[in-house]
Amino acid sequence: MDKHYKAVFQKNISRVFKNLSKFTGSLLLIISLIFLIKSIGISLGITYWIGILTPAIIFIALILTYKTKNVYSFIYIFAPSLFYFKFFIKLFFKILCG
């Protein structure tokens, strides 16, 4: 995490901020998983949770990979994933609202 933080923000990360970020991220992931499981059941909840996280993981991986390279090529690579993410957000709210 230190290397990626420095690549994006051009400064070193403090130990407190690193630990706080890890804790907050883990907590938010657990809360979102519990929310989906309680909303639609364990099998579909886990499946949708992984499906919703996939575009986010791809987005972060591409940002860290293409940060120092041409930003426009990143947009062309990532554009198809936006539709995929939009589909899961609509599906999530459809399930949530009924």
N, C-alpha and C positions, 0 to 999 in steps of 0.2 A: 504494500500500500504506500510505503514511503516513496518509492520510485515513481509511481503513477501520480501521486499528489504533487511531487516536485515537477514532473513533466507538464502538468496542467497549470499549476499556480506559480511556478518558478521560485518556490521557497520551501524550506523544510517544514515538516509537520511536527507539532509538539506531541509529546506522549499523552497528555491529557485529552487533547482533541482527537487523537487516534483511537484511544479507548472509548471515548464518548461516542464517536462515530460508529464504531463496531457495535456497541451496546444498543444504540438507537436504531441502527439498521436491522439488527437481529430482532429487536422488539417489534418493529413495524412489520417485518416479514411474518413473524409468528401471529401477530394480531390479524393481518390480512388473511392468513391461512385459516385461522379459527373462524373468522367472519364468514368466509366462503363455505367452510364445512357446516357451520350452523345454518346457513341460508339454504343450501341445496343438497346437503348430504356429503358423506365422506368421499365416495368415489368420484362424483362429479366435481366436488369442491377442490380436491387435490388436482384433478385434471385441468380444470379451469385456471387454478392458481399457477400451475406450471405453464399453461398456455399464455397467461397474461404476463408472466415474468420473462418469457422468451424474447419478445421484442426489446424489453428493457436491457436484457443481458447483451443482445446483439448491438444495441445502441451504445452501451458503455464500452464494449470491446472495440467497436469501430472508432469511437471517439479517441480512445487511448492509442489505437493503431495509427490513425490518420491525423492525429493532432498536429504533427510537424509537417505533414504533407499538404497537398492541395485540398482545401475545404470543399470546393465545388465537386470534386470527385466523390467525396463522402456523401454529399447530398444525393447524387445520382444513385449511389449504391444503397443508401438507406431508404429512399423514397418508397419502394414497394412494401417495406415493413410497416410504414405508417398506416396503410390500408388494413393490414393484418391487425395492428394494435387497435385501430378504430373499431373493427369488427368485434374484438373481445370486450372493449369498453361498452359498446351498445348491448352486447349479450349480457354483460355483468349487470347493467342497469335494468335490463328487461327482466332478469331473474330477481333482482332486488325489489323492484317495484311491482312485480307480478304480472 
